[in-house]
Amino acid sequence: MTTARRKPYGVKGAPYAFLLPATVLFSLFFALPIGYAVWLSFHKVRVSGLGLGKGARSEVWAGVENYTDAFTDSEMLDGALRVLGYGCIVVPVMLGLALLFALMLDSEKVRLAPFTRLAIFLPYAIPGVVAALLWGFLYLPDVSPFYFVLEKLGLPQPDLLDGGPLYLALSNIAVWGGTGFNMIVIYTSLQAIPAEVYEAAKLDGATPLQIALRIKIPMVAPSLVLTFFFSIIATLQVFNEPTTLKPLTNAVSTTWSPLMKVYRDAFGTGDIYQAAAEAVIIALATLVLSFGFLRAANRRDKQEAAG
């Protein structure tokens, strides 16, 4: 007499049970807000009469009117140009320093590597608002020790919170805070390179500089692509630095960056529908630029592999 072997109860449903909490959190705090923002972007408020009384203000379908207004808004376009100039400074400088520090830490002759690695990474652990406040006071001539030293030495004292130097001041905060994270990503990739590769290069007479340029950098190219991807996203979403420095200077307006304009429209003027359309445009621009860069990088890797 044989008995049928019973399958463990709930085995087939176990994967779905494990995914359920993450799915619920993703739906509530990511998918649902995005869907609501898209829905708001296609609506607007219609005011009847003086806008007083019950039913005087109603929500109506606006179509693409909010998007048209956003694309033709000079403040939005000017903010995008400012962010473009800001990104042209931040991204190459930050990634260049991150790569340089990672290569230096990976050198055999480096001393106090753990302490140096922690010192470079530590600014990333400081909240962005706190970092912007610290640097903001260092930029103020009345309280900055740097301006005191320049005055004593009889050297010129540039105004870093106005005009062109403002871009350098904002970029410096981003570079100071983000270099450490990118350095850790690149340094981790360098540590994963087999030691046999370096030994073979040394036997062939390669110098440390040649090893860095011809072996290390090409082999950490995926990490460079990843850090560039993160940097693009962070640049397009710049908000903390200019918002924090705004009370310290009149050169930073409430619409200095596109994300600041979204905040102004949503919470300053109360036009959440226009702000939703602008937020969707920023999200789409980030998506297109990021995946466009990734696709170009993947195509280049395939061409090199085929060649």
Order of alpha helices (4+ residues) and beta strands (2+ residues): alpha-alpha-beta-beta-alpha-alpha-alpha-alpha-alpha-alpha-alpha-alpha-alpha-alpha-alpha-alpha
